[in-house]
Amino acid sequence: MLQRIKTTWFSNIRADVLAGITTVMALIPDSLAFAFIAGVNPMISIYSTICILVLISIFGGRPAMVSSTAGSMAVLMTALVAQHGVEYLFAATILTGIIQLAMGLFKMGRWMSFVPYSVITGFINSLAILIFISQLRYFEGQSWLMYAMVVATLAIIYILPKFTKAVPSPLVAVGFMTVVVVFTQMNLSAVGDLANIEPTIPFLHIPNIPFTWDTLWILLPTAFSLAVVGYSETLLTQTIIDEMTEEKTSKDKEMKGQGIANTVTGFFGGMAGCALIAESAINVKVGGRGRLSTLVAGLVLLILVFVLDDVLNSIPIAALVGVMMMVCIEIFDWNYFRNIRSKPKAHTAIMLITVAIVVATHDLAIGVIVGVLLSVLVYAYRSATQLHIEEEQVGDEKVYRIRGQLFFVSSDKLLDRIDFNDDNDKVCLDLTATHVWDHTASKTLDKIVVRLQNKGKSVRVLHRHLSPTKSA
């Protein structure tokens, strides 16, 4: 136990601390933007991010994965806040956490195995595109200095590692650009221009709402939607980070951790959150591997808000945009497109459709759900086409040997192949090399037997795990 704690917390201290500090640079503008989307005070999002980061560091299942308030979830909060007020949002956040905790307890993490690689690739690529698009708003009305600083930030990020990797290059880039702006008094937008950050200490808070069944029915649709979107985005991100670090972590434990984090955050007047692929990718790319990295991120953000608020307000947006541009470049799956000719056409189509839907709707959950459904349909079609039926005359008996998967798509193929009007009085259906999957296939077999019997034929059915049965 002690060895496990040492491994997950203290085996990578220096790199985890630096990674956590770097990750905060990307979290700040996003947290503020998500607050605007949800229609709440920016400090609610900032405090929620701090609370979620600290709690997920302790209770989560995937070390170094960054969880925070999220745009995909903030969109779902807008209507509830507009119609009923922010207290209902706090209650919905608590209910979201309870639902997610139940997901973890009932081991629903295994459902992510139904998401194929083509959909995961579409998820990554669409997210990279959405991050890029979201950064474009910061260029509106800006001078050439904004563009120059973004380019300079990217230059430092990619050139510095060629000389030294002692300090994460994104952190150096943001720090250097902040110093340049402060000392040259450049007329560039800074974090302080996005929102008025006024630190106030959040206290334990019971949502001020009527505790009635009517209130529950108001909260439940939003809370359930938040839980499902948080589930999908968190576990997809976990799958990606597991691949990046070549580790296998518990999805069920992660969902329990997310549930605890969101429940507690709601009681402290916060909004629900989930894992973020962009910030998680930054954390891992610059060396974060343990729980200490996300804990440091939460504590550094807390220090910036309460102690170094002047420094926080002075950080140029251009430098943070440069960091996010780096994230877009890094997480986009360029290799998939370089080798696209070798990929199955159906998988490529599913990946592109997933990207198109996510970019068009700005809803990752819808894109992933459609991608999974399309993958199921492709699999069903291929399974149906691989059903093989052979006819053989054995003495005075006509034998139909069926190989493959028999289910609602393929069962009609078997029905069409049976010759109900041939001269054989005996018919055998050999199912020892097939599997009957569903009620439709079972009913089709019953229909075949009944129709053959009505023609005066003796029917024998061979099952995989049963002795021959006979219907007369």
Order of alpha helices (4+ residues) and beta strands (2+ residues): alpha-alpha-alpha-beta-alpha-alpha-alpha-alpha-alpha-alpha-alpha-alpha-beta-alpha-alpha-alpha-alpha-alpha-alpha-alpha-beta-beta-alpha-beta-alpha-beta-beta
